[in-house]
């Protein structure tokens, strides 16, 4: 597969914020620019990196949250992402939405997502994504959930340097039923979407 140099789609506009100091108002500028990754192996910092998820019950509500990244690397050759891997801890599912009540709590959601109905974290505590190559703003790899592996693609990859810190972002949507995450609500008018949406934002230490 032809490997193309990975660049961010466009640089975001620089923004400014204001802070008051005694009787004077000062302005500090935050720099944000598109960059290319240098050749070599880039170790991902767990601190500052985040994997966000969204699951939707069609026509009813959606849930969002995060899972903890435990380790990651990105390998770059001739300016192209050619390898690397990421591991997330499915035992650390944190809901971030507010679609709960006394009967349906965050704790119950986490318990259900951790059960054999969904990710079966007791037997499969982690999920991994192993990079196999890239083309344009897409990064291809093998996603493993519940011990089942399928090729998937991270789309819309952007690489930015914000105040000297390199951040890599992208989107991945996968069909949960391919990985035996096959629970369905036993109510005719309540359907859980097969698609699980992930937003990946990782910080490079190199």
N, C-alpha and C positions, 0 to 999 in steps of 0.2 A: 504494500500500500504506500502510495506516495506520501511522504511526510512533509508537511508544509510548516513554515515558521509560524509560531503562535504569537499573535499580537492581540491586545485588547481591541474591541470594536471601535472604541473612541474614548478619548480622555474626557472625564467628567469635568465640568466647570469648577474652577477653584472657588472656594467659599471663604467668607470671613465671619468672625464673630467678635463681639465687643464685650469688654469687661471693665468695670469701674474700679479705679484705683484712686483713693482719696478724692480730690475734687476734679481730677482729670479723667477723660475717657480715652483708652488706648485701643488699638486695633491689631489683632494677630491673624495672620493668613495661614490657612491650612492648604498645603500643596497636595495635589492629587493628579498623577499623570500615568498614562499608559506606558508600559514597559515590556520588554522581552526578557525571558529568563535566561541567565547565563548557562552555558554548557556545564554539565556535572550533575551531582546528586544533591538535591535540596531537601533538607530535613524539615518537616512541618512541626511548628510549635503547637502543642496542645493548648496552651494559654492563648486566647484570642481567636482560636479556630472554632467553628461551629457547624454542625449539620442540623438543619431545620427540616421538619416533616409536616405534611398536611394530608389528612384523610377526610373524605367527604361522605356523609350519609345523604344521598341524593334527595333534594327537595325538603330536607329536614334541618341539618346543621353540619358544621365541619369542625374538626379538631385539629389543632396545631401544637407543635412542641419541638423539643430538641433531643438529640442523643449525643453522648459524650464521645468525642474522638480520642482514641488512646494512643495512636501512633500513625505516622504517615511519612512518605517520601515521594518526591517527584524527580524523575531522571530526564535530563535534557541533552540531546545530541544534535549538533548543527542547528541549534535554535528551535528544535521541535521536541515536544514532550513525547518520549519514547517508552517510558516505563515508570515504575513506582507502585505504591500500594497505600491503601488506607484501611484502618481497622476502627470500628466503633463498638462501644459497649452497650448492648441492648438491655443490659440490666440497669442502665441509667436513663430511662425514658422520663422526660420532664414535660408535662403539658404546659402550654402557654396561653391557651384560649380561655374564654369565660363561659362556655356553653355547658354549665353544670347547675344542679339543684341538689336538694337534700337526698333525693333518690339516686341521682347519677352524679357521683363525685369524681374528682380527679384521681383519688386513690383507687376507686373501682375501675376507672379507665385503665390506669397503669397495670393493675392486677390482671385485667382481661387481656390487654395487649401482651403481657408477659406469659400468659397461659398457652397451652397447646392449641387453643383456638386460633391464636395469631402467631407470635414469634417463638414460643416455647423456649424462653430464655434459660430455663434450668438445664436443658440439654444442648442449647445452641446460644451461648451467652454473647457471641460477637457476630458481626457481619463484616465482610471484607470486599474491597474493590481493588482489583489488580489491573493496572494500566497496561494495555497492549499496543497503544499507538495513538496518533492524533492526525487530524486533517482539518485545516482551517480553524474554526472556533469550536470544534468537537474533539472530545477525548474519549477514546474507546477503551473498554476493559471488561473484565469478568467479575460480575457481582455474585457473591455467595451469601445466601440467607438460609437458615435451617439446614445447612449442609448441601444445598442445591445451588448449582452454578449455571448462570446464563450470561451471554454477552449483552452489555448495555452501553449506552452512550451518554456522556455528560455533555450537554449542549450549552451554547451561549457562554463559552468560557471567556472570562475577562481577567487580565492581569494588570494590576495597578500598584503603583508605589505611592503610599500616603505617608507623608513626612518621613520618607526613607524606609518605611516598612512595606515589604512586598506582600500583597494580598491576591489570592487566586480565587475566583468565584465561578460557579457554574450551576446548572440545573439538571436534575436527573429524575425521570418519571419511569416507574416500573410497574408491571402488572403483578400484584401480590399473589395471585393464584398460581403463577408459574413457579412460585417458591413454596407452595403448599400452605400459604397463609389464606385459607379458603373459607373462613367463617362467614356466614350470611345471617342476617337478622331474620328470625322465623316469623316475620310479619310482612304481609303482601305489599303494603305501601311504604315500607322502609327498606331501601336498598343501599348497601355500602358499595361505593365505587371500587372497581378493581384496581384503579390507578392510585398509587402512592407517590406524592410529589416530594422531592428532596431539593433543598437549596444548600449548596456546599460553599462555605467561605473559610479558607484556610490561610494561615500566615506562614510564610517561608522564613526559616532562620538563617539561610545563606544569603 
